[in-house]
Amino acid sequence: MPFRPRAKPPVSAFSNLSADHSPVDDLSKYSSGGEDQGEYAHRMKMNAIAVVFLAALIGGGIWIVDVMAQQRKNQDCALSGRRNCSVLAAPTGGH
């Protein structure tokens, strides 16, 4: 993708900037070149690893919150003096 330079701004509050100096670096380093393909591939692999790690971290956090909520319900049940606070799976239809 070719990058086109912007048109020069009219003289205004930025008149102290020289005409040759741009506050933005040259964008040619982002054009598709052969020498940076290894760096790009490495960056994409690291991004994929980061996404997998964050997904595992979020999944683990949700699991821990679920276990803590279940433990709180069991503890509240037991502390109120009730018995058989564990949830039992009822058999579903059939013979």
Summary of the structure (lengths in Angstrom):
residues: 95
radius of gyration: 30.7
end to end distance: 68.3
largest distance: 89.2
contacts: 121
relative contact order: 0.06
helix: 49%
strand: 0%
